[in-house]
Amino acid sequence: MTITYDDFAKVDIRVGVITRAEPFPEARKPAIKLWVDFGAEIGEKRSSAQITVHYKPEELVGRQVLAVVNFPPRQIGPVKSEVLVLGVPDAAGEVVLIGPGHEVPLGGRLF
């Protein structure tokens, strides 16, 4: 399926930094609760991510990631996930987070 640039532009993907990460034992599949700061315009948002194979919560704090910030919030067990943190599958299908190759200002929009 082909989309137009205007379709792509509707998806608001921003860079944020993980400020807090905790295990999420209540999740049906192993996951980590994340708090991501997107800077002054968007602020801090919460998310749940199934990233336990490659990441430990204490290793995630300070890491810059990309996330979709304009999806509606989604209730995942007791957590309201406000953003979708983005990743790609490794050879085994496990999530590897996507982030900028260099540190960039928070809230920067992907284009």
MMTF fields as JSON, N, C-alpha, C and O atoms, coordinates in Angstrom:
{
  "mmtfVersion": "1.0.0",
  "mmtfProducer": "UNKNOWN",
  "numBonds": 443,
  "numAtoms": 444,
  "numGroups": 111,
  "numChains": 1,
  "numModels": 1,
  "chainsPerModel": [1],
  "groupsPerChain": [111],
  "chainIdList": ["A"],
  "bondAtomList": [4, 2, 8, 6, 12, 10, 16, 14, 20, 18, 24, 22, 28, 26, 32, 30, 36, 34, 40, 38, 44, 42, 48, 46, 52, 50, 56, 54, 60, 58, 64, 62, 68, 66, 72, 70, 76, 74, 80, 78, 84, 82, 88, 86, 92, 90, 96, 94, 100, 98, 104, 102, 108, 106, 112, 110, 116, 114, 120, 118, 124, 122, 128, 126, 132, 130, 136, 134, 140, 138, 144, 142, 148, 146, 152, 150, 156, 154, 160, 158, 164, 162, 168, 166, 172, 170, 176, 174, 180, 178, 184, 182, 188, 186, 192, 190, 196, 194, 200, 198, 204, 202, 208, 206, 212, 210, 216, 214, 220, 218, 224, 222, 228, 226, 232, 230, 236, 234, 240, 238, 244, 242, 248, 246, 252, 250, 256, 254, 260, 258, 264, 262, 268, 266, 272, 270, 276, 274, 280, 278, 284, 282, 288, 286, 292, 290, 296, 294, 300, 298, 304, 302, 308, 306, 312, 310, 316, 314, 320, 318, 324, 322, 328, 326, 332, 330, 336, 334, 340, 338, 344, 342, 348, 346, 352, 350, 356, 354, 360, 358, 364, 362, 368, 366, 372, 370, 376, 374, 380, 378, 384, 382, 388, 386, 392, 390, 396, 394, 400, 398, 404, 402, 408, 406, 412, 410, 416, 414, 420, 418, 424, 422, 428, 426, 432, 430, 436, 434, 440, 438],
  "bondOrderList": [1, 1, 1, 1, 1, 1, 1, 1, 1, 1, 1, 1, 1, 1, 1, 1, 1, 1, 1, 1, 1, 1, 1, 1, 1, 1, 1, 1, 1, 1, 1, 1, 1, 1, 1, 1, 1, 1, 1, 1, 1, 1, 1, 1, 1, 1, 1, 1, 1, 1, 1, 1, 1, 1, 1, 1, 1, 1, 1, 1, 1, 1, 1, 1, 1, 1, 1, 1, 1, 1, 1, 1, 1, 1, 1, 1, 1, 1, 1, 1, 1, 1, 1, 1, 1, 1, 1, 1, 1, 1, 1, 1, 1, 1, 1, 1, 1, 1, 1, 1, 1, 1, 1, 1, 1, 1, 1, 1, 1, 1],
  "groupList": [{"groupName": "MET", "atomNameList": ["N", "CA", "C", "O"], "elementList": ["N", "C", "C", "O"], "formalChargeList": [0, 0, 0, 0], "bondAtomList": [1, 0, 2, 1, 3, 2], "bondOrderList": [1, 1, 2], "singleLetterCode": "M", "chemCompType": "L-PEPTIDE LINKING"}, {"groupName": "THR", "atomNameList": ["N", "CA", "C", "O"], "elementList": ["N", "C", "C", "O"], "formalChargeList": [0, 0, 0, 0], "bondAtomList": [1, 0, 2, 1, 3, 2], "bondOrderList": [1, 1, 2], "singleLetterCode": "T", "chemCompType": "L-PEPTIDE LINKING"}, {"groupName": "ILE", "atomNameList": ["N", "CA", "C", "O"], "elementList": ["N", "C", "C", "O"], "formalChargeList": [0, 0, 0, 0], "bondAtomList": [1, 0, 2, 1, 3, 2], "bondOrderList": [1, 1, 2], "singleLetterCode": "I", "chemCompType": "L-PEPTIDE LINKING"}, {"groupName": "TYR", "atomNameList": ["N", "CA", "C", "O"], "elementList": ["N", "C", "C", "O"], "formalChargeList": [0, 0, 0, 0], "bondAtomList": [1, 0, 2, 1, 3, 2], "bondOrderList": [1, 1, 2], "singleLetterCode": "Y", "chemCompType": "L-PEPTIDE LINKING"}, {"groupName": "ASP", "atomNameList": ["N", "CA", "C", "O"], "elementList": ["N", "C", "C", "O"], "formalChargeList": [0, 0, 0, 0], "bondAtomList": [1, 0, 2, 1, 3, 2], "bondOrderList": [1, 1, 2], "singleLetterCode": "D", "chemCompType": "L-PEPTIDE LINKING"}, {"groupName": "PHE", "atomNameList": ["N", "CA", "C", "O"], "elementList": ["N", "C", "C", "O"], "formalChargeList": [0, 0, 0, 0], "bondAtomList": [1, 0, 2, 1, 3, 2], "bondOrderList": [1, 1, 2], "singleLetterCode": "F", "chemCompType": "L-PEPTIDE LINKING"}, {"groupName": "ALA", "atomNameList": ["N", "CA", "C", "O"], "elementList": ["N", "C", "C", "O"], "formalChargeList": [0, 0, 0, 0], "bondAtomList": [1, 0, 2, 1, 3, 2], "bondOrderList": [1, 1, 2], "singleLetterCode": "A", "chemCompType": "L-PEPTIDE LINKING"}, {"groupName": "LYS", "atomNameList": ["N", "CA", "C", "O"], "elementList": ["N", "C", "C", "O"], "formalChargeList": [0, 0, 0, 0], "bondAtomList": [1, 0, 2, 1, 3, 2], "bondOrderList": [1, 1, 2], "singleLetterCode": "K", "chemCompType": "L-PEPTIDE LINKING"}, {"groupName": "VAL", "atomNameList": ["N", "CA", "C", "O"], "elementList": ["N", "C", "C", "O"], "formalChargeList": [0, 0, 0, 0], "bondAtomList": [1, 0, 2, 1, 3, 2], "bondOrderList": [1, 1, 2], "singleLetterCode": "V", "chemCompType": "L-PEPTIDE LINKING"}, {"groupName": "ARG", "atomNameList": ["N", "CA", "C", "O"], "elementList": ["N", "C", "C", "O"], "formalChargeList": [0, 0, 0, 0], "bondAtomList": [1, 0, 2, 1, 3, 2], "bondOrderList": [1, 1, 2], "singleLetterCode": "R", "chemCompType": "L-PEPTIDE LINKING"}, {"groupName": "GLY", "atomNameList": ["N", "CA", "C", "O"], "elementList": ["N", "C", "C", "O"], "formalChargeList": [0, 0, 0, 0], "bondAtomList": [1, 0, 2, 1, 3, 2], "bondOrderList": [1, 1, 2], "singleLetterCode": "G", "chemCompType": "PEPTIDE LINKING"}, {"groupName": "GLU", "atomNameList": ["N", "CA", "C", "O"], "elementList": ["N", "C", "C", "O"], "formalChargeList": [0, 0, 0, 0], "bondAtomList": [1, 0, 2, 1, 3, 2], "bondOrderList": [1, 1, 2], "singleLetterCode": "E", "chemCompType": "L-PEPTIDE LINKING"}, {"groupName": "PRO", "atomNameList": ["N", "CA", "C", "O"], "elementList": ["N", "C", "C", "O"], "formalChargeList": [0, 0, 0, 0], "bondAtomList": [1, 0, 2, 1, 3, 2], "bondOrderList": [1, 1, 2], "singleLetterCode": "P", "chemCompType": "L-PEPTIDE LINKING"}, {"groupName": "LEU", "atomNameList": ["N", "CA", "C", "O"], "elementList": ["N", "C", "C", "O"], "formalChargeList": [0, 0, 0, 0], "bondAtomList": [1, 0, 2, 1, 3, 2], "bondOrderList": [1, 1, 2], "singleLetterCode": "L", "chemCompType": "L-PEPTIDE LINKING"}, {"groupName": "TRP", "atomNameList": ["N", "CA", "C", "O"], "elementList": ["N", "C", "C", "O"], "formalChargeList": [0, 0, 0, 0], "bondAtomList": [1, 0, 2, 1, 3, 2], "bondOrderList": [1, 1, 2], "singleLetterCode": "W", "chemCompType": "L-PEPTIDE LINKING"}, {"groupName": "SER", "atomNameList": ["N", "CA", "C", "O"], "elementList": ["N", "C", "C", "O"], "formalChargeList": [0, 0, 0, 0], "bondAtomList": [1, 0, 2, 1, 3, 2], "bondOrderList": [1, 1, 2], "singleLetterCode": "S", "chemCompType": "L-PEPTIDE LINKING"}, {"groupName": "GLN", "atomNameList": ["N", "CA", "C", "O"], "elementList": ["N", "C", "C", "O"], "formalChargeList": [0, 0, 0, 0], "bondAtomList": [1, 0, 2, 1, 3, 2], "bondOrderList": [1, 1, 2], "singleLetterCode": "Q", "chemCompType": "L-PEPTIDE LINKING"}, {"groupName": "HIS", "atomNameList": ["N", "CA", "C", "O"], "elementList": ["N", "C", "C", "O"], "formalChargeList": [0, 0, 0, 0], "bondAtomList": [1, 0, 2, 1, 3, 2], "bondOrderList": [1, 1, 2], "singleLetterCode": "H", "chemCompType": "L-PEPTIDE LINKING"}, {"groupName": "ASN", "atomNameList": ["N", "CA", "C", "O"], "elementList": ["N", "C", "C", "O"], "formalChargeList": [0, 0, 0, 0], "bondAtomList": [1, 0, 2, 1, 3, 2], "bondOrderList": [1, 1, 2], "singleLetterCode": "N", "chemCompType": "L-PEPTIDE LINKING"}],
  "groupTypeList": [0, 1, 2, 1, 3, 4, 4, 5, 6, 7, 8, 4, 2, 9, 8, 10, 8, 2, 1, 9, 6, 11, 12, 5, 12, 11, 6, 9, 7, 12, 6, 2, 7, 13, 14, 8, 4, 5, 10, 6, 11, 2, 10, 11, 7, 9, 15, 15, 6, 16, 2, 1, 8, 17, 3, 7, 12, 11, 11, 13, 8, 10, 9, 16, 8, 13, 6, 8, 8, 18, 5, 12, 12, 9, 16, 2, 10, 12, 8, 7, 15, 11, 8, 13, 8, 13, 10, 8, 12, 4, 6, 6, 10, 11, 8, 8, 13, 2, 10, 12, 10, 17, 11, 8, 12, 13, 10, 10, 9, 13, 5],
  "groupIdList": [1, 2, 3, 4, 5, 6, 7, 8, 9, 10, 11, 12, 13, 14, 15, 16, 17, 18, 19, 20, 21, 22, 23, 24, 25, 26, 27, 28, 29, 30, 31, 32, 33, 34, 35, 36, 37, 38, 39, 40, 41, 42, 43, 44, 45, 46, 47, 48, 49, 50, 51, 52, 53, 54, 55, 56, 57, 58, 59, 60, 61, 62, 63, 64, 65, 66, 67, 68, 69, 70, 71, 72, 73, 74, 75, 76, 77, 78, 79, 80, 81, 82, 83, 84, 85, 86, 87, 88, 89, 90, 91, 92, 93, 94, 95, 96, 97, 98, 99, 100, 101, 102, 103, 104, 105, 106, 107, 108, 109, 110, 111],
  "secStructList": [7, 7, 7, 7, 2, 2, 2, 2, 2, 6, 1, 7, 3, 3, 3, 3, 3, 3, 3, 3, 3, 3, 3, 7, 6, 6, 1, 1, 1, 7, 7, 3, 3, 3, 3, 3, 3, 7, 7, 6, 6, 6, 7, 3, 3, 3, 3, 3, 3, 7, 7, 6, 6, 6, 7, 7, 2, 2, 2, 2, 6, 6, 7, 3, 3, 3, 3, 3, 7, 1, 1, 7, 7, 3, 3, 3, 6, 6, 3, 3, 3, 7, 1, 3, 3, 7, 3, 3, 3, 7, 6, 6, 1, 7, 3, 3, 3, 7, 7, 7, 1, 1, 7, 7, 7, 6, 6, 7, 5, 7, 7],
  "xCoordList": [0.844, 0.0, 0.894, 1.82, 0.611, 1.327, 0.561, -0.668, 1.307, 0.69, 1.309, 2.35, 0.666, 1.214, 2.057, 1.995, 2.833, 3.595, 2.647, 2.966, 1.503, 0.53, 0.065, -0.149, -0.093, -0.439, 0.672, 0.405, 1.905, 3.055, 3.135, 3.421, 2.88, 2.993, 1.991, 2.186, 0.933, -0.046, 0.503, 0.009, 1.517, 2.125, 3.211, 4.222, 3.0, 3.918, 4.928, 4.632, 6.123, 7.195, 8.226, 8.793, 8.462, 9.368, 10.449, 10.313, 11.527, 12.587, 12.359, 12.023, 12.552, 12.447, 13.55, 14.263, 13.677, 14.674, 13.941, 13.037, 14.339, 13.727, 14.23, 15.433, 13.294, 13.653, 13.464, 14.055, 12.631, 12.335, 11.896, 11.209, 12.292, 11.901, 11.754, 12.607, 10.657, 10.375, 9.86, 9.22, 10.129, 9.525, 8.002, 7.441, 7.341, 5.885, 5.396, 4.971, 5.458, 5.11, 3.628, 3.276, 2.762, 1.328, 0.984, -0.113, 1.892, 1.638, 1.51, 2.154, 0.668, 0.499, 1.776, 2.121, 2.481, 3.785, 4.828, 4.54, 6.044, 7.071, 7.252, 7.418, 7.216, 7.297, 7.973, 8.197, 8.287, 8.883, 8.033, 7.678, 7.703, 7.009, 8.056, 9.113, 7.739, 8.674, 8.022, 6.823, 8.816, 8.444, 9.424, 10.638, 8.892, 9.725, 9.46, 8.312, 10.519, 10.415, 10.668, 11.72, 9.675, 9.771, 10.022, 9.843, 10.426, 10.706, 9.487, 8.422, 9.662, 8.651, 7.323, 6.272, 7.331, 6.091, 5.166, 3.953, 5.717, 4.915, 4.969, 3.982, 6.098, 6.256, 6.584, 7.013, 6.372, 6.674, 5.433, 4.332, 5.622, 4.534, 4.933, 6.119, 3.936, 4.181, 3.954, 3.196, 4.641, 4.472, 4.8, 5.423, 4.368, 4.726, 5.365, 4.831, 6.497, 7.198, 7.666, 8.202, 7.462, 7.901, 9.35, 9.628, 10.255, 11.674, 12.594, 13.774, 12.059, 12.811, 13.952, 14.835, 13.96, 15.041, 16.369, 17.402, 16.341, 17.586, 17.864, 18.97, 16.883, 17.048, 16.618, 15.668, 17.342, 16.969, 16.544, 17.114, 15.55, 15.062, 16.18, 16.178, 17.113, 18.16, 19.101, 19.776, 19.159, 20.024, 19.351, 20.017, 18.055, 17.304, 17.283, 17.133, 17.43, 17.35, 18.466, 19.638, 18.071, 19.016, 19.118, 19.767, 18.496, 18.549, 17.525, 16.369, 17.945, 17.018, 16.346, 16.992, 15.044, 14.239, 13.299, 13.062, 12.768, 11.744, 10.404, 10.32, 9.356, 8.024, 6.953, 7.12, 5.849, 4.669, 3.946, 3.589, 3.735, 3.144, 1.696, 1.087, 1.129, -0.245, -1.243, -2.294, -0.937, -1.954, -2.78, -2.279, -4.034, -4.807, -4.224, -3.677, -4.333, -3.843, -4.507, -5.65, -3.77, -4.265, -4.026, -2.92, -5.062, -4.957, -4.336, -4.88, -3.202, -2.537, -2.457, -1.544, -3.408, -3.489, -3.668, -4.529, -2.861, -2.993, -2.276, -2.295, -1.646, -0.854, -1.578, -2.059, -1.652, -2.166, -0.954, -0.134, -0.853, 0.243, -0.131, -1.121, 0.663, 0.342, 1.092, 0.683, 2.183, 2.986, 3.414, 3.437, 3.752, 4.256, 5.743, 6.14, 6.564, 8.013, 8.329, 7.818, 9.172, 9.407, 10.646, 11.642, 10.544, 11.662, 11.53, 10.529, 12.548, 12.552, 12.957, 13.639, 12.538, 12.883, 14.32, 14.818, 14.968, 16.26, 16.01, 14.87, 17.055, 16.917, 15.96, 15.36, 15.815, 14.925, 13.535, 12.683, 13.295, 11.997, 11.838, 10.737, 12.915, 12.856, 13.098, 13.865, 12.449, 12.473, 13.825, 14.383, 14.321, 15.493, 14.996, 14.422, 15.212, 14.71, 15.378, 16.535, 14.621, 15.131, 15.372, 14.533, 16.526, 16.848, 17.829, 18.366, 18.069, 19.019, 20.444, 20.776, 21.269, 22.659, 23.539, 24.627, 23.061, 23.755, 22.715, 21.522, 23.171, 22.219, 21.637, 22.359, 20.309, 19.603, 18.655, 18.356, 18.176, 17.242, 15.945, 15.442, 15.416, 14.171, 13.02, 12.958, 12.106, 10.925, 11.116, 10.16, 12.349, 12.583, 11.693, 11.54, 11.114, 10.179, 10.908, 11.721, 10.603, 11.146, 10.572, 9.366, 11.436, 10.964, 11.74, 11.502],
  "yCoordList": [-1.174, 0.0, 1.242, 1.356, 2.132, 3.394, 4.461, 4.505, 5.323, 6.456, 7.746, 7.729, 8.851, 10.15, 10.703, 10.208, 11.725, 12.376, 12.951, 12.935, 13.452, 13.994, 12.913, 13.198, 11.663, 10.555, 10.352, 10.227, 10.321, 10.139, 11.27, 11.034, 12.486, 13.658, 13.629, 14.324, 12.845, 12.734, 11.97, 12.129, 11.144, 10.371, 11.234, 11.539, 11.621, 12.517, 11.677, 11.181, 11.529, 10.744, 11.715, 12.519, 11.628, 12.562, 11.809, 10.626, 12.536, 11.968, 12.37, 13.514, 11.394, 11.643, 10.893, 10.083, 11.17, 10.471, 9.723, 10.263, 8.489, 7.69, 8.213, 8.223, 8.648, 9.208, 8.201, 8.333, 7.195, 6.182, 4.913, 4.972, 3.763, 2.472, 1.476, 1.398, 0.71, -0.26, -1.557, -1.541, -2.673, -3.929, -3.809, -3.033, -4.574, -4.558, -5.999, -6.604, -6.552, -7.959, -8.269, -9.424, -7.259, -7.487, -7.689, -8.149, -7.357, -7.483, -8.953, -9.821, -9.225, -10.599, -11.138, -12.305, -10.288, -10.647, -9.806, -8.669, -10.338, -9.573, -8.174, -8.019, -7.173, -5.786, -4.916, -5.333, -3.698, -2.693, -1.429, -1.008, -0.819, 0.472, 1.563, 1.559, 2.501, 3.579, 4.945, 5.118, 5.89, 7.295, 7.998, 7.899, 8.703, 9.317, 10.815, 11.241, 11.616, 13.076, 13.546, 13.276, 14.262, 14.78, 16.287, 16.924, 16.856, 18.287, 19.103, 18.561, 20.425, 21.35, 21.289, 21.399, 21.118, 21.165, 19.989, 20.172, 18.798, 17.584, 17.086, 16.555, 17.25, 16.817, 15.338, 14.698, 14.806, 13.402, 12.539, 12.887, 11.419, 10.497, 9.092, 8.781, 8.246, 6.857, 5.894, 6.167, 4.752, 3.711, 2.363, 2.287, 1.311, -0.05, -0.671, -0.548, -1.334, -1.896, -3.315, -3.594, -4.197, -5.59, -5.681, -6.142, -5.227, -5.107, -5.809, -5.475, -6.778, -7.386, -8.3, -8.602, -8.744, -9.63, -8.886, -9.404, -7.671, -6.917, -5.832, -5.294, -5.498, -4.347, -4.663, -5.41, -4.077, -4.099, -2.677, -1.719, -2.519, -1.165, -0.182, 0.954, -0.596, 0.321, 0.761, 1.782, 0.015, 0.377, 1.361, 1.952, 1.535, 2.359, 3.841, 4.675, 4.184, 5.587, 6.382, 6.013, 7.484, 8.342, 8.041, 8.788, 6.974, 6.59, 7.387, 7.502, 7.933, 8.617, 7.591, 6.68, 7.759, 6.85, 7.655, 8.838, 6.998, 7.599, 6.981, 5.792, 7.803, 7.316, 8.085, 9.262, 7.398, 8.054, 8.702, 8.03, 10.019, 10.75, 11.172, 11.785, 10.854, 11.305, 10.166, 10.376, 8.966, 7.92, 8.186, 8.801, 7.74, 7.894, 6.985, 5.928, 7.378, 6.524, 5.153, 5.014, 4.143, 2.769, 2.17, 2.24, 1.589, 0.959, -0.433, -1.29, -0.65, -1.951, -2.4, -2.012, -3.21, -3.583, -2.327, -1.505, -2.155, -0.972, 0.272, 1.326, 0.155, 1.259, 1.883, 1.176, 3.21, 3.921, 4.266, 5.106, 3.605, 3.854, 5.037, 4.988, 6.106, 7.354, 7.542, 8.345, 6.808, 6.896, 5.492, 4.578, 5.327, 4.058, 4.222, 4.858, 3.636, 3.656, 2.695, 1.576, 3.137, 2.385, 1.489, 1.814, 0.366, -0.567, -1.402, -1.332, -2.187, -3.119, -4.486, -4.579, -5.566, -6.899, -7.288, -6.964, -7.989, -8.582, -9.887, -10.176, -10.673, -11.909, -12.904, -13.73, -12.833, -13.742, -13.143, -13.777, -11.929, -11.294, -10.486, -10.026, -10.303, -9.527, -8.044, -7.699, -7.174, -5.737, -5.102, -5.32, -4.31, -3.464, -2.028, -1.689, -1.187, 0.19, 1.025, 0.802, 1.991, 2.934, 4.272, 4.754, 4.86, 6.181, 6.863, 6.235, 8.149, 8.863, 8.346, 7.833, 8.486, 8.051, 8.985, 8.607, 10.206, 11.21, 11.841, 11.828, 12.393, 13.064, 14.282, 15.063, 14.422, 15.527, 16.173, 15.58, 17.39, 18.052, 17.25, 16.674, 17.223, 16.52, 17.152, 18.37, 16.301, 16.775, 16.916, 17.213, 16.707, 16.832, 15.858, 14.7, 16.342, 15.546, 14.856, 15.466, 13.582, 12.817, 13.347, 13.569, 13.546, 13.939, 13.19, 13.372],
  "zCoordList": [0.0, 0.0, 0.0, 0.803, -0.878, -0.986, -0.211, -0.246, 0.491, 1.179, 0.664, 0.008, 0.964, 0.575, 1.729, 2.855, 1.427, 2.483, 3.538, 4.727, 3.12, 4.075, 5.052, 6.23, 4.57, 5.468, 6.495, 7.69, 6.028, 6.917, 7.947, 9.121, 7.495, 8.378, 9.529, 10.527, 9.412, 10.495, 11.688, 12.804, 11.468, 12.555, 13.194, 12.561, 14.441, 15.152, 15.935, 17.022, 15.363, 15.992, 16.534, 15.794, 17.847, 18.53, 19.298, 19.61, 19.592, 20.418, 21.867, 22.173, 22.748, 24.18, 24.9, 24.307, 26.169, 26.987, 28.094, 28.731, 28.31, 29.372, 30.71, 30.972, 31.556, 32.857, 33.987, 35.058, 33.73, 34.749, 34.039, 33.019, 34.579, 34.013, 35.152, 36.037, 35.121, 36.185, 35.583, 34.532, 36.234, 35.779, 35.788, 36.561, 34.934, 34.831, 34.96, 33.976, 36.186, 36.378, 36.129, 35.889, 36.183, 35.961, 34.475, 34.159, 33.579, 32.14, 31.744, 32.333, 30.737, 30.257, 29.631, 29.82, 28.883, 28.311, 29.031, 29.405, 29.237, 29.956, 29.353, 28.143, 30.219, 29.764, 30.815, 31.952, 30.397, 31.28, 31.172, 30.071, 32.329, 32.35, 32.144, 32.775, 31.246, 30.929, 31.156, 30.936, 31.592, 31.647, 30.714, 30.889, 29.73, 28.701, 28.658, 28.531, 28.763, 28.726, 27.296, 26.716, 26.734, 25.375, 25.353, 24.315, 26.466, 26.51, 26.887, 27.18, 26.875, 27.394, 26.648, 27.28, 25.325, 24.547, 24.862, 24.969, 25.009, 25.212, 26.649, 27.158, 27.299, 28.679, 28.799, 27.839, 30.004, 30.28, 30.038, 30.466, 29.352, 29.037, 29.472, 29.584, 29.714, 30.132, 28.978, 28.048, 29.071, 28.072, 28.703, 29.762, 28.032, 28.4, 27.169, 26.067, 27.341, 26.191, 26.485, 27.558, 25.531, 25.644, 25.154, 24.047, 26.014, 25.64, 26.633, 26.731, 27.368, 28.47, 28.022, 28.825, 26.778, 26.328, 26.245, 26.669, 25.7, 25.488, 26.525, 26.563, 27.368, 28.253, 29.678, 29.91, 30.624, 32.036, 32.394, 31.872, 33.279, 33.594, 33.963, 33.489, 34.785, 35.247, 34.124, 34.258, 33.025, 31.897, 30.938, 30.088, 31.068, 30.125, 30.468, 29.575, 31.743, 32.154, 31.478, 31.537, 30.834, 30.127, 28.638, 27.905, 28.179, 26.769, 25.962, 26.367, 24.829, 23.94, 23.026, 22.507, 22.846, 22.026, 21.136, 21.376, 20.107, 19.272, 19.64, 19.945, 19.609, 19.973, 19.214, 18.893, 18.934, 18.378, 19.556, 20.524, 19.463, 20.59, 20.352, 21.229, 19.177, 18.93, 18.728, 18.123, 19.223, 19.328, 20.577, 21.518, 20.613, 21.851, 22.938, 22.622, 24.217, 25.307, 25.26, 24.825, 25.717, 25.726, 27.106, 27.642, 27.669, 28.985, 28.835, 28.139, 29.489, 29.484, 30.944, 31.672, 31.354, 32.765, 33.581, 33.267, 34.641, 35.48, 34.93, 35.566, 33.758, 33.201, 32.014, 31.129, 32.002, 30.831, 29.964, 30.333, 28.807, 27.88, 27.009, 26.278, 27.084, 26.399, 25.084, 24.245, 24.9, 23.678, 23.27, 24.094, 21.991, 21.486, 21.209, 20.233, 22.086, 21.893, 20.746, 20.708, 19.816, 18.587, 18.662, 19.308, 17.984, 17.891, 16.636, 15.922, 16.383, 15.249, 15.778, 16.798, 15.082, 15.564, 15.2, 14.122, 16.132, 15.813, 15.045, 14.682, 14.796, 14.018, 14.675, 13.987, 15.997, 16.729, 16.942, 17.564, 16.434, 16.589, 17.861, 18.162, 18.615, 19.86, 19.578, 18.679, 20.342, 20.081, 20.437, 21.512, 19.483, 19.678, 19.511, 18.476, 20.516, 20.495, 19.409, 19.052, 18.896, 17.902, 18.592, 19.353, 18.314, 18.842, 17.917, 17.005, 18.142, 17.294, 17.507, 18.575, 16.486, 16.57, 17.385, 17.82, 17.587, 18.403, 19.316, 19.013, 20.436, 21.327, 20.608, 19.989, 20.707, 20.049, 21.053, 22.089, 20.755, 21.677, 21.826, 20.861, 23.052, 23.32, 22.557, 22.39, 22.097, 21.399, 19.902, 19.185, 19.407, 17.965, 17.2, 17.589, 16.116, 15.318, 14.167, 13.472, 13.981, 12.866, 11.56, 11.446, 10.584, 9.245, 8.2, 7.006]
}
